[in-house]
Amino acid sequence: MEEKPVKLNVNNRIYELKVKPYQTLLHVIRNELGLKGTKYGCGTGECGACTVLIDGKAVHSCLMLAAQAEGKIITTIEGIGTYEKPHPLQQAFVEAGAVQCGFCTPGMILSAKALLDRNPNPTTEEIKRSIDGNLCRCTGYVNIIEAIRTAAEQMRRNQT
Amino acid sequence: MTCFCRVKKKQMHKFYIASEVPSKQRNRNLSFRPKAYLKPTSIHQAVSLLSKHGEKAIPLAGGTDILVDKPSNIEYLVDITGLPLDYIRKGKEGVRIGALSTFNSVETSDLLGKGPYSILVDAARKMGSTAIRNVATVGGNICNAVPSAEFPPALIALDAMVKIVGSNGDRIIPLEEFFKGIRKTDLKTGEILTEIQIPILPPCTGTALFNISRSSVDISTVVVAVRVTIGKNGTCQKAKIAIGGGIGPTCFVSKACKLLQDEKIRDHLIEKVALEVSAELNPRSTSIRGSPFFKKEAVKVLVKRALRQALTKTGEEC
């Protein structure tokens, strides 16, 4: 088995490691880098629990090989806020009660971040479309959409 | 109490945390163990790598199908995403879409957003979720040749051709001829699809795409793509109806379009065409997304809707 040396830029930190040709980005993020915020859900790109941002776009990390992510800017949920200083989206999710079991939350927040970075004032339809690849089985979509709308307002206020 | 504990312990094995679920239950094909990941930087290099390794190599683009199917006989993954095939151009000769264009770039393309080409934007929007559209490529979708894909019927309705590059040179063939059956294409070992070519469409051409799927993210049960071109005297110069969704082949092109040729498209004719298209179909009975009866009925409705919408899009002056 040929292991490939790769340099991955995850959350603005460069990791140099060797990956097997079949290892997914999700596997490397969770098991090699220890960033467990990104979840393994279905493994087939249907649930969105493994969503990360690649060059600012939401991508299922279970359907991308770690080797393919070389040279790209990878952002996981750990990279957008801290416990002391959460991202406006994280804060809004807490305040709106948009978190129940929490398994879908990292993916939801990253999908929403990809939208808000591109479109600071989205409509409800655009919000729904941005999280169309993220399943919440606690049926909390109403609060999630509300949280994204609140975060968008907050982020616009922060910019002015 | 002891008894209760024992029962609990016995039941415990049914509950796993995500990372501990046995591999078989998680759709992990453990025989997907390619030996090497290769990343060519030119089309020539990619073709020679694929020719050299033959059946043991597979071209990898977005990866959203390969990493779900996880084919076990593959030893070499040839990542072609480094090739300069991510473009959408519009010129005198028509529209050229690079095989590595993602569905997101089609969806957000200004060049395709207006006029009859907008059917491609509609088809791209219906494909998977945002995260899938961000990486899945047009070429990958075509080469996978699944019958439920929305994009091939839209391309076929526009008379798209595909450019194939191999070690013996290039060839350009109509997309209809590219599909040889479910998950079967005309691609020979060592060949890659590089470009989709769509001819300039005459004025007064309208297109429409309708599908039925259980949710926005789910694969389509039925897809109907329609293109009509109206001549100066108000009659139909050219019509094409392409249908996808487990109907039989990857994409079915209806012969019922002949009924529209040189005719003024009126409601009774639309009804007749819809019945004719439905009668032609022989949907697979093994499809899990709808019985043959359902699909034949659904196609009738979708063909009517699509023809009517395509007519309204031909423009007021037509």
Interface residues (C-beta under 8 A of the other chain):
Chain A: M1 E2 K4 P21 Y22 T24 R30 K39 Y40 G41 C42 G43 T44 G45 E46 G48 T51 I54 K57 A58 V59 H60 C62 L63 M64 L65 A67 Q68 F103 S111 A114 R129 S130 I131 D132 G133 N134
Chain B: A18 S19 R26 N27 R28 F32 R33 P34 K35 A36 Y37 K39 L60 G62 G63 T64 L67 V68 L77 D79 T81 N104 G128 S129 T130 A131 I132 N134 V135 S216 V217
